[in-house]
Amino acid sequence: MIEPARIDAPDGDLPDLIAEVAAKGEALGQKLHPRTAENLAGFVRIMNTYYSNLIEGHNTRPRDIERALARIDEEDEKRDLLIEAVAHVRLQARIDALASEGRLPDPAAPDFLRQLHHDFYEGATKEMLAITGRGRSFEMVPGEWRKGEEQDVEIGRHLPPPSDRVPDFMNYFYRRFAFEPTDNLLLAVGPGKGKRILAMATAHHRFNYIHPFPDGNGRVSRLMSHAMAHKAGIGAHGLWSISRGLARGLSDGPEGRLEYRQHMAWADEQRQRDRDGRGNLSLKGLSVFATWFLKVALDQLEFMTQLFDLETLAKRIERLVARHEKFAPEAVHLLLEALRRGEFERGEAARLTGMPERSARRVLKDLTQAGLLASSTEKGPVSLRFPSDTLEALFPKLYPDAMV
């Protein structure tokens, strides 16, 4: 039912797109100091969460997500949305950390996907787990596939496989999309960057086609795609987000938001005559989706490459300091030092600014209070940070204007 699961002979724009995505993914962030890149990845996770929420129809401002990472008020009217947002940020941080340590599991593995779902809903309220509608009502169990007739679903015109077949479908999904084949996974993707990049696109659709969980499938699929990008060698230390592209599409304006659903629906279509592959589903529909998905990925890689260009970012930092009423002009030297070196000792402030010790400490304090410089310990070296109130100045067009 889910074949063709992969595209074995890509044609049209796909070969060039795969090559461009591979090249851009390898190059993104290479000029940045690893510590600066790590801190940027932390702010990208908040962006990723915002856009993943937007796809689900939820608006959670970047500033609200940032605050929620520290504390969520019991009485907050958006409490449930913020619990989900914090879970998304922390899960993506874990994926990024496992990837950097070389310990990231195969993203298509059923155990990995169930764990993602379980951990996403860890700490969820009863209201978040309640599934109602179409004459049914039950409480979802985090990390468990759909089971029982009451958990059969219908998504628009698409009818996913019945719940009692989900385990078989997900085992087959693993056989087709495993990045690390074993003797029992002869149909797996296997090594090869190009194959993995293309499989990342088709796996995203086929996972959602199966719709293995009662709820939360979209979020899990986007986290899975993020993990697959790492495994394909284009994760760029977490410096880009497929969620932003899926939420925005390739068109400016409201019509871009419809592209994701339209292309997912086209890939749901059944085979059209003899020249449309040999599986149950349309090979042409899957190719159209994969082409769009990789164009979105390339668009985001190019956007983030421009945004994180070292010299361009340095100029934005200079403008930020010049326009800030509280910062002394010498503050720019500390920020640029942190940008290029990754971090510096607090005692270096006087030398870097050319100011007397007491004045330099005051400049450093202003930057730490503003959240632009921070350290993991009270007196440790400081590194560059990116608080939400600097996004407009440092990273224009990252969010819709109303969200900044």
Stockholm file with secondary structure:
# STOCKHOLM 1.0

chainA/1-404         MIEPARIDAPDGDLPDLIAEVAAKGEALGQKLHPRTAENLAGFVRIMNTYYSNLIEGHNTRPRDIERALARIDEEDEKRDLLIEAVAHVRLQARIDALASEGRLPDPAAPDFLRQLHHDFYEGATKEMLAITGRGRSFEMVPGEWRKGEEQDVEIGRHLPPPSDRVPDFMNYFYRRFAFEPTDNLLLAVGPGKGKRILAMATAHHRFNYIHPFPDGNGRVSRLMSHAMAHKAGIGAHGLWSISRGLARGLSDGPEGRLEYRQHMAWADEQRQRDRDGRGNLSLKGLSVFATWFLKVALDQLEFMTQLFDLETLAKRIERLVARHEKFAPEAVHLLLEALRRGEFERGEAARLTGMPERSARRVLKDLTQAGLLASSTEKGPVSLRFPSDTLEALFPKLYPDAMV
#=GR chainA/1-404 SS CCCSCSCSSCCTTHHHHHHHHHHHHHHTTTTSCHHHHHHHHHHHHHHHHHHHHHHTTCCCCHHHHHHHHHCCCTTCTTHHHHHHHHHHHHHHHHHHHHHHTTCCCCTTCHHHHHHHHHHHTTTCCHHHHEEEETTEEEECCTTCCCCSGGGCCCBTTBCCCCGGGHHHHHHHHHHHHCSSCCTTCTTSCCSCHHHHHHHHHHHHHHHHHHCCSSSCHHHHHHHHHHHHHHHTTCCGGGCCCHHHHHHHTTSSSGGGGGHHHHHHHHHHCBCCSTTSCSSSBCHHHHHHHHHHHHHHHHHHHHHHHHHTCHHHHHHHHHHHHHHCSSSCTTHHHHHHHHHHHSCBCGGGHHHHHTSCHHHHHHHHHHHHHTTSEECSSTTSCBEECCCGGGHHHHSTTSSCGGGC
#=GC SS_cons         CCCSCSCSSCCTTHHHHHHHHHHHHHHTTTTSCHHHHHHHHHHHHHHHHHHHHHHTTCCCCHHHHHHHHHCCCTTCTTHHHHHHHHHHHHHHHHHHHHHHTTCCCCTTCHHHHHHHHHHHTTTCCHHHHEEEETTEEEECCTTCCCCSGGGCCCBTTBCCCCGGGHHHHHHHHHHHHCSSCCTTCTTSCCSCHHHHHHHHHHHHHHHHHHCCSSSCHHHHHHHHHHHHHHHTTCCGGGCCCHHHHHHHTTSSSGGGGGHHHHHHHHHHCBCCSTTSCSSSBCHHHHHHHHHHHHHHHHHHHHHHHHHTCHHHHHHHHHHHHHHCSSSCTTHHHHHHHHHHHSCBCGGGHHHHHTSCHHHHHHHHHHHHHTTSEECSSTTSCBEECCCGGGHHHHSTTSSCGGGC
//
